[in-house]
Amino acid sequence: MSSLLKVNSELKAKVETFREQITSEAEHLVASFFPKKLLELDHFLKEPIFNVTDLKEIHSEIKCKVPEPILFTNSHDGIDMNSRKRKLEEDVPSGNWQGEMMKCNAKLVDLIERVKPEIRTLIEKCNTVKMWVQLLIPRIEDGNNFGVSIQVILHDMILKNIEKIKIPRSSNSEALY
C-alpha cells in the first residue's frame, strides 16, 4: 500500500549538501557568533545613548498647528438649526493641512537606525538555527509504530490507574451535595 518515493540522486546530493551547510553554519552560530554578539550587545546597551534615566533627555517639542475643537450642542433654544448647521460646516477644517510637516525626534531616529540592523541580523541568524533544529528532527517513516506505541502506553497507564482517576484520594464530593 505504501510506495517509496524515488528521488533523483543528484537532487538528493544537493539536499544533503544544503543540510551539511546549514548544520555547519548553525553550529558556528551557536558556538561562536551568539556569544560574541551577546557581549557586543551588552556593550552596546551600556553606551550613554541607551542609558537614559530622564525621558526629558529624548523628548522633542511637537510644533504643529492644532485645529480648534468642533463643538456640537443638542440645545433647542429656538435658534434656526439650518443656520447653525451651515455655520458649523464652515468652521470644519478641510483636512488639507497647509502648515509645516511634523519633524521626527532625531534622538529616537538615531536609536532606531542603530538597533534595526542588529535586529535584522539576529532574525536571519535565528532563522538559520531554526532550520537546523527542524533538520535535526528525525523523519517519521511510513509503517513505523510510533503513534501506536504511544497509544498502547497511554492505554496501559489509564487502565492501571482507573480507580485513582474515578475516585481521587481526597474526595470532597460528599461536602458538595
N, C-alpha and C positions, 0 to 999 in steps of 0.2 A: 504494500500500500504506500509506503514511503519511498520516494525516489531521491537518489543522491543528485545534488546539483553539480553539474560539470562546469568548472571554471577554467578558462584558458590559463595555461601555466605561465605565460608572460605577464598576464594581469595579476596572477597570484604572487609572482615575484615582486611586482611593483607595489602591491599592497603590503607585502612583508617588509620591503624597503621603507615604505612610509611608516609602518609600525615601529621599526627599529629607530628611525629618525625621531619620531615623536617620543619614544622611550628615552633615547639619549638626551634629547633636549629637556624633557621634563625632569629627568634625574639631575641634570645640571642646574635647572631652576630651583629645585627643592634643596639641593646640597649647597649651592653657591650663590645663586642670584638673589633668592628671597632673603637670606640672612644679611647679605650686603645691602640690599635695598631697605631692609628694616633699619639698619644702622644709619643709612643715608637719610631716610625719612625722619628718624628720631632727631638727627642733627638739624634737618630742615625745619622741624617744628619748634626747635629752640631758638630760631632766628627771631629778632625783635619784631618783624612784621607779623608774626603769628602769635606773639605773646602780648596781646592787648588786654590790659586789665580794666581800662576805662573805655567803654564803647564810644565815648565822645571823640576819641582819637581818630576813629574811622568814619565819623559822621560827616556828611557834607550837606550843605544847605540846598534845599529844593527851591529853585527860583522859577516859578511858573505862575501864570495868571489863573486864578480860580474863579469861575463864574459865580455870580450871586445865586443863592438858592431860590428856587421857584416855590412860591407859597400858594397853596390852594386852600380855599376856605369853603366850608359847607354851610355858611350862614345864608339865611333867606331874609335879608333885611330890606327888601324892596328894591335893590339895585338890579337893573336890567342884566340878566345873565348873559345875553348875547354880547353886550358891550364889554362885560368883564372877561368873557372868553376871548374876544379879539385882543384885549389889552394883554392878557396872559400869553397869548400866542406871539405877540410882538416882542415880548420880553425873553422868549426862549432863545438861547444861543443856537446858532445854526449847526454846530458840530465841527465846522471848519475852524481850527484854531490858527489864527494868523500870527500868533505870538511866537516866541522863541521855543526851540526844542529843549527838552529836559536833558541835562548833561548827566553822564554816568558818574558814579562815585569812583574816582580814579584809584583810590586805595583798594577798593573791592575788586575792580577790574584787574589790578596788579596781582592780587591774591589768586583770582580765578585763572589768570594766564599762567601762573607758576604751578598751580595744582592740577590743572586739566591734563597736561601731558603725562604727568605721573599717574593719574587715574587711568588714562587710556592705555599706557604701557602695562600697568598691573592687570587690567581687564584682559588684555591679549595674552599675557603670561598665564593668568589663571585659567583661561580657556584652553591653553595647551595642556596644563596639568589635568584639567577636567577630561580632555580627550584621552590622555594617558590612562587615567583611572578607568574610564569606560573600556579601553582596550585591555585592561588587566582582568576584567570580569570574564570568567570562562564562559564559553558558548554552551548553551543548553542544547544538546544534540537530540535529534529525533529518536524516540524509543527508550530514553532513559526513564528511570523510576523516581526522579527527584520529587515530583509533586505527589506521587503515590506514597512514597516513604514518609513524607510529612503528614499526609492524611492518616496513614496507619498509626504514627507516633501520637498524633493528637487524639485519635480514637481510643488508643490504649490509655492515655492519660485521663481522658474523660471517664472511661469505664471504671478505672481503678479508683477514681475519686468522686464517683457519682453520689455517694451518700453524703460526703462533705459539701458537695455543691447543693444538694437538696436541703440539707439541714445543717446550716453553719453552726460552729461551736457555740457562739453566743447568740442564741436565737431569742430575740425580744419580741417575737410575733404575738405572744400572749398579751403583752402590755399594749399592743396596738389596737386590740379589739376590745 
